[in-house]
Amino acid sequence: MASKRHVIVGAGTAGINAIRTLRQMGNQDPVVLVSGERPYSRMVLPYVLEGGISEGHTATLSPNQLERWGVEMRFGLRAAGLDTKAKTLKLDNGEDIPYDSLLIATGSSAARLPIPGADGAGIHSFWTLKDARGLKTHITPNSHVVMVGAGFISFTILNGILQHAGKVTIVEVESRILPRMVDNAGAEMTAQWLTARGVTLRTGARLKEIAQSGDKRRLTFADGGTLDADVVVMATGIRPNLGWLEGSGVKVDKGIVVDDHMQSNVAGVYAAGDVAQGRNLISGASEVHAIEPTAMEHGRVAGANMAGEKVSYPGSLLMNVVGVAGLEIASFGAWDDASGEAIVDVRKQQSSYRCYRFQGGRMMGAILVAPEGEAWRGNDLGMLKGLVQSGADLSAWKNFLKANPLEIKQVYLAARTVSGLLPRTVLGRPSSAPIA
Ligand SMILES: Cc1cc2nc3c(=O)[nH]c(=O)nc-3n(C[C@H](O)[C@H](O)[C@H](O)COP(=O)(O)OP(=O)(O)OC[C@H]3O[C@@H](n4cnc5c(N)ncnc54)[C@H](O)[C@@H]3O)c2cc1C
């Protein structure tokens, strides 16, 4: 077969996993990797802020490895346009790169609130290595850090901020923290834990403006209230990097709409990771899941299909797990689907909350908020994920779980969850060690 030229845009988790899979499958076609940044993991940036790892440890692949795989590297350049008829990718330096198959894996960017002062000095986002570097140098033990947005990203960096700053306030426009990750009861348990550890929470607070006030940043809210900060972190959501696709004919909804082979509406154009809108494993709906495991799986499935294999993706499991000041907060699958039956366990004294959501005998989603010791004792977090992911029939165990909500291990083992999950590799074949 004549060789094809694969062009990958984006060197994050999705792009790198696609290239690894292409080579793992023995495909030796030419690969060009175009990326604004070099390959590194965003997920470990909170540990750079905490000081637990150096910047060097964020790298996911070295140029040597990419060279060994025969990948032509075009770092520091950005895709600026796409001509799907001529099959060329336009770069921001004016160059056109022809392709036979193209993977769009450009991830997402931090989105700031559209308010006056949001781009001023001392206002930080936390999405890139550069952002992590910038924030770290600005926080001192005397700093009052105000975090705007009480979502997942805010919580991933909270340990690092608590470690370096004198005072931390989190402001959130919704009436509770973590509105897209846990339910009311889970949010309340988390709020109590944080408040007891000196974090100030201000919910229902609509930020209107940020202005310089002496050497401070003054935040003004819609109700007229104000708050002075030394450092402001805007963690107010993300948006997929898709602007450059305008006029290309590639179908975009919330992300690039892909089929189960990660192919877009244009033959030969694939998408993976934060930019892709693909199947939700639990509901079957078409959704963007901007999380690391989805980017990895999308990338692998896209790479396999670009290599000429017909691999179908069963869908991604929505999950968020974050640890803050010794409290683990996690949700899996359809945790917010209130249409089915719920098994709820609240133990305020222990700061522990669980909610298991069922449709018939199947656990469709789960929330767990608990101190580290409880959450990881016996790996309850991993087992809950397995129960939701496997779709095991737990009809015979529901009454047991109602009476013993902490006895996850017994249910996990009885449902033979491991043997249900083991044969299900993303590529539908026995797993092998990743190639280096
Ligand atoms: C602080 C932080 C903590 C996180 N923690 C977790 C976690 O604990 N668990 C979890 O599941 N997820 C976490 N995430 C989310 C996770 O990192 C992302 O879902 C994942 O990185 C998505 O991978 P991706 O390959 O789609 O995109 P990215 O990793 O964002 O990679 C996109 C690549 O495309 C490049 N690019 C963008 N636009 C262009 C362009 N026009 N031309 C060329 N190149 C371009 C970028 O430079 C980058 O190299 C975290 C994210 C952050 C920021």
The ligand as a Gaussian input file, in Angstrom:
#p B3LYP/6-31G(d) Opt

LIG

0 1
 C       -4.052000      22.412000      35.922000
 C       -4.747000      21.284000      35.238000
 C       -5.014000      20.119000      35.944000
 C       -5.691000      19.081000      35.322000
 N       -5.933000      17.957000      36.048000
 C       -6.585000      16.944000      35.476000
 C       -6.835000      15.758000      36.228000
 O       -6.468000      15.638000      37.395000
 N       -7.524000      14.749000      35.619000
 C       -7.941000      14.860000      34.328000
 O       -8.542000      13.923000      33.824000
 N       -7.701000      15.980000      33.587000
 C       -7.033000      17.013000      34.130000
 N       -6.794000      18.143000      33.390000
 C       -7.303000      18.238000      32.006000
 C       -6.347000      17.564000      31.018000
 O       -5.064000      18.099000      31.189000
 C       -6.832000      17.801000      29.580000
 O       -8.109000      17.207000      29.451000
 C       -5.869000      17.177000      28.567000
 O       -4.636000      17.871000      28.585000
 C       -6.440000      17.259000      27.149000
 O       -5.514000      16.749000      26.240000
 P       -5.512000      17.259000      24.728000
 O       -4.436000      16.500000      24.044000
 O       -6.881000      17.222000      24.179000
 O       -5.128000      18.803000      24.806000
 P       -3.846000      19.506000      25.420000
 O       -3.155000      18.644000      26.384000
 O       -4.331000      20.841000      25.850000
 O       -2.892000      19.681000      24.150000
 C       -3.236000      20.526000      23.087000
 C       -1.995000      20.829000      22.277000
 O       -2.371000      21.546000      21.102000
 C       -1.536000      22.700000      20.949000
 N       -2.299000      23.700000      20.179000
 C       -3.408000      24.377000      20.545000
 N       -3.859000      25.138000      19.523000
 C       -3.014000      24.924000      18.491000
 C       -2.936000      25.400000      17.148000
 N       -3.843000      26.233000      16.632000
 N       -1.920000      24.943000      16.369000
 C       -0.996000      24.070000      16.853000
 N       -1.021000      23.588000      18.101000
 C       -2.010000      24.010000      18.915000
 C       -1.200000      23.091000      22.368000
 O       -0.046000      23.900000      22.401000
 C       -0.989000      21.704000      22.999000
 O        0.301000      21.212000      22.713000
 C       -6.090000      19.207000      33.968000
 C       -5.807000      20.377000      33.251000
 C       -5.136000      21.400000      33.877000
 C       -4.820000      22.657000      33.104000

